[in-house]
Amino acid sequence: MIVALALIIAGLRTAILALCLAIAIVLSGLWYEAMLTLTQTIVGCLLTMVIGIALGIWTGRSDRAERALRPFLDAGQTLPAFVYLVPMLGLFGPTRFTAIATGIVYAIPVVVKIVCEGIRAVPHSLVEAATAAGSTTRQIITKVQLPAAKKTILLATNQGLIYVLAVVVIGGFVGAGGLGYLVIVGNSKPELQGKGLIAGAAILLLGVIFDRIMQGGAKRSA
């Protein structure tokens, strides 16, 4: 799945790199845990992008909305992920969904700010021309602003992935399983430190795969 995704989005070279890194994860013996982490990351990123793009478009088109949300977005980027973990744990208990929800809340501020800047960077002449041609607000957003801000949205997706993946280790504290749990167990039990180190390396490899796929996709769409 990872290799196919890399081939479709970023091309053959990135797919070969993804295949090599995936083989390294398989050889580490942590493929099942890596797939749990991958699934949580993809689900969290998809939900983050749906919410983040919607709020980014809103703040990009409305100065009042941008002024209202800016303090919360700035504060959200300064708080560590542990701060979000406590209320999520109280709401949902020690489950995988708790880790996913924490990752979403942690990643949304940066995604919203990047998408907002991308929408605001679209030349006013394009928007005015579309308005003069009789386009509706939905048509302006979907056919003018979003295509013009495509590179920025890809950057927001990349950052959203990395931020969600960054919460993977924390997810091990709340029963999310996967690689994060192995890292935490490795830190708490000396006899399992080696396995924890390998799990940390596997998280790094997943991060490299995600980053290369998104960077390759951005280059192909340029």
C-alpha atoms as an extended CHARMM CRD file, in Angstrom:
* protein
*
       222  EXT
         1         1  MET       CA              0.0000000000        0.0000000000        0.0000000000  PROA      1               0.0000000000
         2         2  ILE       CA              2.7880000000        2.4280000000        0.8710000000  PROA      2               0.0000000000
         3         3  VAL       CA              4.6750000000        1.6720000000       -2.3450000000  PROA      3               0.0000000000
         4         4  ALA       CA              1.5290000000        1.9810000000       -4.4830000000  PROA      4               0.0000000000
         5         5  LEU       CA              0.6860000000        5.2990000000       -2.8410000000  PROA      5               0.0000000000
         6         6  ALA       CA              4.2130000000        6.5680000000       -3.4560000000  PROA      6               0.0000000000
         7         7  LEU       CA              4.0880000000        5.4620000000       -7.1100000000  PROA      7               0.0000000000
         8         8  ILE       CA              0.7510000000        7.1630000000       -7.7500000000  PROA      8               0.0000000000
         9         9  ILE       CA              1.5400000000       10.4270000000       -5.9760000000  PROA      9               0.0000000000
        10        10  ALA       CA              5.2870000000       10.9240000000       -6.3310000000  PROA      10              0.0000000000
        11        11  GLY       CA              6.5420000000        8.6370000000       -9.1040000000  PROA      11              0.0000000000
        12        12  LEU       CA              8.8650000000        5.6840000000       -9.5610000000  PROA      12              0.0000000000
        13        13  ARG       CA             11.9420000000        6.9900000000       -7.7080000000  PROA      13              0.0000000000
        14        14  THR       CA              9.9760000000        7.7240000000       -4.5550000000  PROA      14              0.0000000000
        15        15  ALA       CA              8.2160000000        4.3640000000       -4.8460000000  PROA      15              0.0000000000
        16        16  ILE       CA             11.5910000000        2.5880000000       -4.9550000000  PROA      16              0.0000000000
        17        17  LEU       CA             12.7290000000        4.5270000000       -1.8780000000  PROA      17              0.0000000000
        18        18  ALA       CA              9.4730000000        3.6660000000       -0.0810000000  PROA      18              0.0000000000
        19        19  LEU       CA              9.9530000000       -0.0080000000       -0.9940000000  PROA      19              0.0000000000
        20        20  CYS       CA             13.4940000000       -0.0450000000        0.4230000000  PROA      20              0.0000000000
        21        21  LEU       CA             12.4030000000        1.6220000000        3.6680000000  PROA      21              0.0000000000
        22        22  ALA       CA              9.3880000000       -0.6970000000        3.9470000000  PROA      22              0.0000000000
        23        23  ILE       CA             11.6870000000       -3.7130000000        3.5630000000  PROA      23              0.0000000000
        24        24  ALA       CA             13.8500000000       -2.3110000000        6.3590000000  PROA      24              0.0000000000
        25        25  ILE       CA             10.7780000000       -2.1260000000        8.6090000000  PROA      25              0.0000000000
        26        26  VAL       CA              9.8220000000       -5.7030000000        7.6900000000  PROA      26              0.0000000000
        27        27  LEU       CA             13.3100000000       -6.9340000000        8.5330000000  PROA      27              0.0000000000
        28        28  SER       CA             13.0830000000       -5.2140000000       11.9170000000  PROA      28              0.0000000000
        29        29  GLY       CA             10.1830000000       -7.5130000000       12.8040000000  PROA      29              0.0000000000
        30        30  LEU       CA              7.8540000000       -4.5980000000       13.5660000000  PROA      30              0.0000000000
        31        31  TRP       CA              5.7340000000       -4.6040000000       10.4220000000  PROA      31              0.0000000000
        32        32  TYR       CA              2.4190000000       -5.2180000000       12.2490000000  PROA      32              0.0000000000
        33        33  GLU       CA              3.0910000000       -2.4250000000       14.7340000000  PROA      33              0.0000000000
        34        34  ALA       CA              4.1800000000       -0.1430000000       11.8960000000  PROA      34              0.0000000000
        35        35  MET       CA              0.9060000000       -0.8010000000       10.0500000000  PROA      35              0.0000000000
        36        36  LEU       CA             -1.0680000000        0.0950000000       13.1770000000  PROA      36              0.0000000000
        37        37  THR       CA              0.8740000000        3.3370000000       13.3960000000  PROA      37              0.0000000000
        38        38  LEU       CA              0.4490000000        3.9630000000        9.6610000000  PROA      38              0.0000000000
        39        39  THR       CA             -3.3160000000        3.4410000000        9.8540000000  PROA      39              0.0000000000
        40        40  GLN       CA             -3.6900000000        5.7970000000       12.8080000000  PROA      40              0.0000000000
        41        41  THR       CA             -1.5510000000        8.4160000000       11.0780000000  PROA      41              0.0000000000
        42        42  ILE       CA             -3.4760000000        8.2720000000        7.7990000000  PROA      42              0.0000000000
        43        43  VAL       CA             -6.8740000000        8.4230000000        9.5170000000  PROA      43              0.0000000000
        44        44  GLY       CA             -5.7200000000       11.3080000000       11.7050000000  PROA      44              0.0000000000
        45        45  CYS       CA             -4.2520000000       13.1690000000        8.7410000000  PROA      45              0.0000000000
        46        46  LEU       CA             -7.4000000000       12.7730000000        6.6210000000  PROA      46              0.0000000000
        47        47  LEU       CA             -9.6130000000       14.1440000000        9.3890000000  PROA      47              0.0000000000
        48        48  THR       CA             -7.0910000000       16.9070000000       10.0790000000  PROA      48              0.0000000000
        49        49  MET       CA             -7.0900000000       17.9890000000        6.4350000000  PROA      49              0.0000000000
        50        50  VAL       CA            -10.8970000000       17.9780000000        6.1760000000  PROA      50              0.0000000000
        51        51  ILE       CA            -11.2280000000       20.2280000000        9.2250000000  PROA      51              0.0000000000
        52        52  GLY       CA             -8.0680000000       22.2400000000        8.5550000000  PROA      52              0.0000000000
        53        53  ILE       CA             -8.8700000000       23.0430000000        4.9240000000  PROA      53              0.0000000000
        54        54  ALA       CA            -12.4310000000       24.0670000000        5.8170000000  PROA      54              0.0000000000
        55        55  LEU       CA            -11.2320000000       26.4060000000        8.5760000000  PROA      55              0.0000000000
        56        56  GLY       CA             -8.3380000000       27.6020000000        6.4110000000  PROA      56              0.0000000000
        57        57  ILE       CA            -10.7020000000       28.6000000000        3.6070000000  PROA      57              0.0000000000
        58        58  TRP       CA            -12.9620000000       30.3580000000        6.0900000000  PROA      58              0.0000000000
        59        59  THR       CA            -10.1490000000       32.3430000000        7.6900000000  PROA      59              0.0000000000
        60        60  GLY       CA             -8.5440000000       33.0000000000        4.3050000000  PROA      60              0.0000000000
        61        61  ARG       CA            -11.7030000000       34.5830000000        2.9470000000  PROA      61              0.0000000000
        62        62  SER       CA            -12.8580000000       36.3760000000        6.0940000000  PROA      62              0.0000000000
        63        63  ASP       CA            -10.7540000000       38.9000000000        8.0200000000  PROA      63              0.0000000000
        64        64  ARG       CA            -13.1510000000       38.6870000000       10.9540000000  PROA      64              0.0000000000
        65        65  ALA       CA            -12.8010000000       34.9140000000       11.1560000000  PROA      65              0.0000000000
        66        66  GLU       CA             -9.0160000000       35.1810000000       10.8780000000  PROA      66              0.0000000000
        67        67  ARG       CA             -8.8570000000       37.7000000000       13.7320000000  PROA      67              0.0000000000
        68        68  ALA       CA            -11.1630000000       35.5470000000       15.8720000000  PROA      68              0.0000000000
        69        69  LEU       CA             -9.2490000000       32.3020000000       15.3770000000  PROA      69              0.0000000000
        70        70  ARG       CA             -5.7010000000       33.6660000000       15.2360000000  PROA      70              0.0000000000
        71        71  PRO       CA             -5.1610000000       33.7370000000       19.0610000000  PROA      71              0.0000000000
        72        72  PHE       CA             -6.3570000000       30.1360000000       19.3860000000  PROA      72              0.0000000000
        73        73  LEU       CA             -4.2010000000       28.9940000000       16.4680000000  PROA      73              0.0000000000
        74        74  ASP       CA             -1.1220000000       30.7320000000       17.8620000000  PROA      74              0.0000000000
        75        75  ALA       CA             -1.7360000000       29.2730000000       21.3170000000  PROA      75              0.0000000000
        76        76  GLY       CA             -2.3420000000       25.8360000000       19.8400000000  PROA      76              0.0000000000
        77        77  GLN       CA              1.0650000000       25.8420000000       18.1590000000  PROA      77              0.0000000000
        78        78  THR       CA              2.8780000000       26.7240000000       21.3740000000  PROA      78              0.0000000000
        79        79  LEU       CA              1.3270000000       24.0110000000       23.5580000000  PROA      79              0.0000000000
        80        80  PRO       CA              2.9340000000       20.5490000000       23.7490000000  PROA      80              0.0000000000
        81        81  ALA       CA              0.9050000000       17.5340000000       22.6820000000  PROA      81              0.0000000000
        82        82  PHE       CA              0.6970000000       16.2990000000       26.2940000000  PROA      82              0.0000000000
        83        83  VAL       CA             -1.5940000000       19.2320000000       27.0860000000  PROA      83              0.0000000000
        84        84  TYR       CA             -4.1670000000       17.9310000000       24.6000000000  PROA      84              0.0000000000
        85        85  LEU       CA             -3.7690000000       14.3440000000       25.7580000000  PROA      85              0.0000000000
        86        86  VAL       CA             -5.2330000000       14.9000000000       29.2390000000  PROA      86              0.0000000000
        87        87  PRO       CA             -8.7130000000       16.1630000000       28.1980000000  PROA      87              0.0000000000
        88        88  MET       CA             -8.8960000000       13.6330000000       25.3550000000  PROA      88              0.0000000000
        89        89  LEU       CA             -8.0760000000       10.8520000000       27.8090000000  PROA      89              0.0000000000
        90        90  GLY       CA            -10.8360000000       12.0800000000       30.0950000000  PROA      90              0.0000000000
        91        91  LEU       CA            -13.3440000000       12.1730000000       27.2290000000  PROA      91              0.0000000000
        92        92  PHE       CA            -12.5750000000        8.9270000000       25.4110000000  PROA      92              0.0000000000
        93        93  GLY       CA            -10.5230000000        6.8360000000       27.8270000000  PROA      93              0.0000000000
        94        94  PRO       CA             -7.3730000000        4.8540000000       26.9490000000  PROA      94              0.0000000000
        95        95  THR       CA             -8.1430000000        3.9350000000       23.3280000000  PROA      95              0.0000000000
        96        96  ARG       CA             -6.5800000000        4.3400000000       19.9050000000  PROA      96              0.0000000000
        97        97  PHE       CA             -9.1710000000        6.9780000000       19.0940000000  PROA      97              0.0000000000
        98        98  THR       CA             -7.7710000000        9.0750000000       21.9450000000  PROA      98              0.0000000000
        99        99  ALA       CA             -4.3740000000        9.1090000000       20.2440000000  PROA      99              0.0000000000
       100       100  ILE       CA             -5.9230000000        9.9470000000       16.8690000000  PROA      100             0.0000000000
       101       101  ALA       CA             -8.0330000000       12.7610000000       18.3430000000  PROA      101             0.0000000000
       102       102  THR       CA             -4.9990000000       14.1900000000       20.1290000000  PROA      102             0.0000000000
       103       103  GLY       CA             -3.0300000000       14.1580000000       16.8870000000  PROA      103             0.0000000000
       104       104  ILE       CA             -5.8560000000       15.9200000000       15.0540000000  PROA      104             0.0000000000
       105       105  VAL       CA             -6.1580000000       18.6980000000       17.6290000000  PROA      105             0.0000000000
       106       106  TYR       CA             -2.3700000000       19.0650000000       17.7250000000  PROA      106             0.0000000000
       107       107  ALA       CA             -2.0420000000       19.3150000000       13.9250000000  PROA      107             0.0000000000
       108       108  ILE       CA             -5.0520000000       21.4610000000       13.0380000000  PROA      108             0.0000000000
       109       109  PRO       CA             -3.5670000000       24.8830000000       13.9860000000  PROA      109             0.0000000000
       110       110  VAL       CA             -0.5860000000       24.6050000000       11.6400000000  PROA      110             0.0000000000
       111       111  VAL       CA             -2.7600000000       23.2670000000        8.8000000000  PROA      111             0.0000000000
       112       112  VAL       CA             -5.3020000000       26.0700000000        9.1800000000  PROA      112             0.0000000000
       113       113  LYS       CA             -2.6120000000       28.7570000000        9.1950000000  PROA      113             0.0000000000
       114       114  ILE       CA             -0.8580000000       27.3830000000        6.1040000000  PROA      114             0.0000000000
       115       115  VAL       CA             -4.0980000000       26.9820000000        4.1330000000  PROA      115             0.0000000000
       116       116  CYS       CA             -5.2110000000       30.4570000000        5.2130000000  PROA      116             0.0000000000
       117       117  GLU       CA             -1.9850000000       31.9850000000        3.9050000000  PROA      117             0.0000000000
       118       118  GLY       CA             -2.3460000000       30.0600000000        0.6660000000  PROA      118             0.0000000000
       119       119  ILE       CA             -5.8980000000       31.2970000000        0.0890000000  PROA      119             0.0000000000
       120       120  ARG       CA             -4.9000000000       34.8670000000        0.8730000000  PROA      120             0.0000000000
       121       121  ALA       CA             -1.9510000000       34.6220000000       -1.5330000000  PROA      121             0.0000000000
       122       122  VAL       CA             -4.2500000000       33.9570000000       -4.5030000000  PROA      122             0.0000000000
       123       123  PRO       CA             -4.1530000000       37.0810000000       -6.7450000000  PROA      123             0.0000000000
       124       124  HSD       CA             -7.2270000000       39.2530000000       -6.2920000000  PROA      124             0.0000000000
       125       125  SER       CA             -7.4070000000       39.6420000000      -10.0580000000  PROA      125             0.0000000000
       126       126  LEU       CA             -8.2980000000       35.9540000000      -10.4100000000  PROA      126             0.0000000000
       127       127  VAL       CA            -11.0620000000       36.2070000000       -7.8350000000  PROA      127             0.0000000000
       128       128  GLU       CA            -12.3900000000       39.4270000000       -9.3540000000  PROA      128             0.0000000000
       129       129  ALA       CA            -12.3940000000       37.9060000000      -12.8420000000  PROA      129             0.0000000000
       130       130  ALA       CA            -14.3140000000       34.8650000000      -11.6000000000  PROA      130             0.0000000000
       131       131  THR       CA            -16.7870000000       37.1100000000       -9.7820000000  PROA      131             0.0000000000
       132       132  ALA       CA            -17.2740000000       39.2430000000      -12.8750000000  PROA      132             0.0000000000
       133       133  ALA       CA            -17.9550000000       36.0960000000      -14.8950000000  PROA      133             0.0000000000
       134       134  GLY       CA            -20.8410000000       35.2760000000      -12.5720000000  PROA      134             0.0000000000
       135       135  SER       CA            -19.2110000000       32.4990000000      -10.5560000000  PROA      135             0.0000000000
       136       136  THR       CA            -20.8000000000       31.5500000000       -7.2540000000  PROA      136             0.0000000000
       137       137  THR       CA            -18.8570000000       31.5120000000       -4.0000000000  PROA      137             0.0000000000
       138       138  ARG       CA            -18.5260000000       27.7320000000       -4.1820000000  PROA      138             0.0000000000
       139       139  GLN       CA            -17.2300000000       27.9240000000       -7.7530000000  PROA      139             0.0000000000
       140       140  ILE       CA            -14.6930000000       30.5840000000       -6.8030000000  PROA      140             0.0000000000
       141       141  ILE       CA            -13.4130000000       28.4250000000       -3.9550000000  PROA      141             0.0000000000
       142       142  THR       CA            -13.3100000000       25.1000000000       -5.8050000000  PROA      142             0.0000000000
       143       143  LYS       CA            -12.2620000000       26.2850000000       -9.2760000000  PROA      143             0.0000000000
       144       144  VAL       CA            -10.1100000000       29.3370000000       -8.5390000000  PROA      144             0.0000000000
       145       145  GLN       CA             -8.7490000000       29.6110000000       -5.0090000000  PROA      145             0.0000000000
       146       146  LEU       CA             -8.0940000000       25.9500000000       -4.1730000000  PROA      146             0.0000000000
       147       147  PRO       CA             -6.3590000000       25.1420000000       -7.5040000000  PROA      147             0.0000000000
       148       148  ALA       CA             -4.2640000000       28.3180000000       -7.2280000000  PROA      148             0.0000000000
       149       149  ALA       CA             -3.2650000000       27.3910000000       -3.6630000000  PROA      149             0.0000000000
       150       150  LYS       CA             -2.5520000000       23.7280000000       -4.4970000000  PROA      150             0.0000000000
       151       151  LYS       CA              1.1470000000       23.8440000000       -3.6000000000  PROA      151             0.0000000000
       152       152  THR       CA              0.3620000000       25.4610000000       -0.2590000000  PROA      152             0.0000000000
       153       153  ILE       CA             -2.2900000000       22.8460000000        0.4820000000  PROA      153             0.0000000000
       154       154  LEU       CA              0.2320000000       20.0890000000       -0.2750000000  PROA      154             0.0000000000
       155       155  LEU       CA              2.6070000000       21.7490000000        2.1830000000  PROA      155             0.0000000000
       156       156  ALA       CA             -0.1890000000       21.8390000000        4.7670000000  PROA      156             0.0000000000
       157       157  THR       CA             -0.8270000000       18.1270000000        4.1620000000  PROA      157             0.0000000000
       158       158  ASN       CA              2.8560000000       17.3770000000        4.6580000000  PROA      158             0.0000000000
       159       159  GLN       CA              2.9570000000       19.2890000000        7.9240000000  PROA      159             0.0000000000
       160       160  GLY       CA             -0.2900000000       17.7060000000        9.0830000000  PROA      160             0.0000000000
       161       161  LEU       CA              1.1640000000       14.2390000000        8.5040000000  PROA      161             0.0000000000
       162       162  ILE       CA              4.3300000000       15.0220000000       10.4240000000  PROA      162             0.0000000000
       163       163  TYR       CA              2.4320000000       16.5800000000       13.3390000000  PROA      163             0.0000000000
       164       164  VAL       CA              0.0490000000       13.6210000000       13.5920000000  PROA      164             0.0000000000
       165       165  LEU       CA              2.9610000000       11.1890000000       13.3950000000  PROA      165             0.0000000000
       166       166  ALA       CA              4.6930000000       13.1330000000       16.1630000000  PROA      166             0.0000000000
       167       167  VAL       CA              1.8780000000       12.1470000000       18.5280000000  PROA      167             0.0000000000
       168       168  VAL       CA              2.4070000000        8.4420000000       17.8200000000  PROA      168             0.0000000000
       169       169  VAL       CA              4.7950000000        7.9930000000       20.7490000000  PROA      169             0.0000000000
       170       170  ILE       CA              2.3980000000        9.7670000000       23.0830000000  PROA      170             0.0000000000
       171       171  GLY       CA             -0.3530000000        7.4550000000       21.8460000000  PROA      171             0.0000000000
       172       172  GLY       CA              1.4930000000        4.6010000000       23.5090000000  PROA      172             0.0000000000
       173       173  PHE       CA              0.5720000000        6.0980000000       26.8860000000  PROA      173             0.0000000000
       174       174  VAL       CA             -3.1500000000        5.7420000000       26.1820000000  PROA      174             0.0000000000
       175       175  GLY       CA             -3.3660000000        2.2600000000       24.7260000000  PROA      175             0.0000000000
       176       176  ALA       CA             -2.9170000000        3.1700000000       21.0710000000  PROA      176             0.0000000000
       177       177  GLY       CA             -0.4480000000        0.3440000000       20.5520000000  PROA      177             0.0000000000
       178       178  GLY       CA              1.8080000000        0.3510000000       17.5250000000  PROA      178             0.0000000000
       179       179  LEU       CA              5.3380000000        1.6530000000       17.4790000000  PROA      179             0.0000000000
       180       180  GLY       CA              4.6800000000        4.3010000000       20.1070000000  PROA      180             0.0000000000
       181       181  TYR       CA              3.8760000000        1.6800000000       22.7380000000  PROA      181             0.0000000000
       182       182  LEU       CA              7.1360000000       -0.1480000000       22.0170000000  PROA      182             0.0000000000
       183       183  VAL       CA              9.1180000000        3.0790000000       22.3830000000  PROA      183             0.0000000000
       184       184  ILE       CA              7.5310000000        3.7870000000       25.7690000000  PROA      184             0.0000000000
       185       185  VAL       CA              8.0280000000        0.2100000000       26.9940000000  PROA      185             0.0000000000
       186       186  GLY       CA             11.6320000000        0.3470000000       25.8300000000  PROA      186             0.0000000000
       187       187  ASN       CA             12.2150000000        3.5020000000       27.8440000000  PROA      187             0.0000000000
       188       188  SER       CA             10.6700000000        2.0310000000       30.9970000000  PROA      188             0.0000000000
       189       189  LYS       CA             12.2070000000       -1.4580000000       30.8650000000  PROA      189             0.0000000000
       190       190  PRO       CA             15.9800000000       -1.7220000000       30.3590000000  PROA      190             0.0000000000
       191       191  GLU       CA             15.7330000000       -5.2230000000       28.9070000000  PROA      191             0.0000000000
       192       192  LEU       CA             13.5140000000       -3.8750000000       26.0850000000  PROA      192             0.0000000000
       193       193  GLN       CA             15.5330000000       -0.7740000000       25.2590000000  PROA      193             0.0000000000
       194       194  GLY       CA             16.8480000000       -2.3610000000       22.0680000000  PROA      194             0.0000000000
       195       195  LYS       CA             13.3480000000       -3.0190000000       20.7690000000  PROA      195             0.0000000000
       196       196  GLY       CA             12.3020000000        0.4940000000       21.7450000000  PROA      196             0.0000000000
       197       197  LEU       CA             15.2300000000        1.9090000000       19.7980000000  PROA      197             0.0000000000
       198       198  ILE       CA             14.2800000000       -0.1280000000       16.7310000000  PROA      198             0.0000000000
       199       199  ALA       CA             10.6700000000        1.0690000000       17.0500000000  PROA      199             0.0000000000
       200       200  GLY       CA             11.8990000000        4.6640000000       17.1740000000  PROA      200             0.0000000000
       201       201  ALA       CA             13.9180000000        4.0410000000       14.0130000000  PROA      201             0.0000000000
       202       202  ALA       CA             10.7980000000        2.5950000000       12.3490000000  PROA      202             0.0000000000
       203       203  ILE       CA              8.8510000000        5.7550000000       13.2280000000  PROA      203             0.0000000000
       204       204  LEU       CA             11.6510000000        7.7710000000       11.6350000000  PROA      204             0.0000000000
       205       205  LEU       CA             11.4670000000        5.6530000000        8.4690000000  PROA      205             0.0000000000
       206       206  LEU       CA              7.6970000000        6.1610000000        8.2680000000  PROA      206             0.0000000000
       207       207  GLY       CA              8.2460000000        9.9010000000        8.6070000000  PROA      207             0.0000000000
       208       208  VAL       CA             10.7890000000        9.8540000000        5.7700000000  PROA      208             0.0000000000
       209       209  ILE       CA              8.3780000000        7.9010000000        3.5580000000  PROA      209             0.0000000000
       210       210  PHE       CA              5.5480000000       10.3470000000        4.2150000000  PROA      210             0.0000000000
       211       211  ASP       CA              7.7790000000       13.3580000000        3.6250000000  PROA      211             0.0000000000
       212       212  ARG       CA              9.2240000000       12.0140000000        0.3590000000  PROA      212             0.0000000000
       213       213  ILE       CA              5.7640000000       11.1540000000       -0.9580000000  PROA      213             0.0000000000
       214       214  MET       CA              4.4290000000       14.6340000000       -0.2420000000  PROA      214             0.0000000000
       215       215  GLN       CA              7.5430000000       16.3740000000       -1.5710000000  PROA      215             0.0000000000
       216       216  GLY       CA              7.4160000000       14.2820000000       -4.7300000000  PROA      216             0.0000000000
       217       217  GLY       CA              3.7310000000       15.0340000000       -5.1630000000  PROA      217             0.0000000000
       218       218  ALA       CA              4.4040000000       18.7570000000       -4.8120000000  PROA      218             0.0000000000
       219       219  LYS       CA              7.1220000000       18.6270000000       -7.4870000000  PROA      219             0.0000000000
       220       220  ARG       CA              4.9270000000       16.6990000000       -9.9230000000  PROA      220             0.0000000000
       221       221  SER       CA              2.0460000000       19.1360000000       -9.4900000000  PROA      221             0.0000000000
       222       222  ALA       CA              4.2640000000       22.2010000000      -10.0000000000  PROA      222             0.0000000000
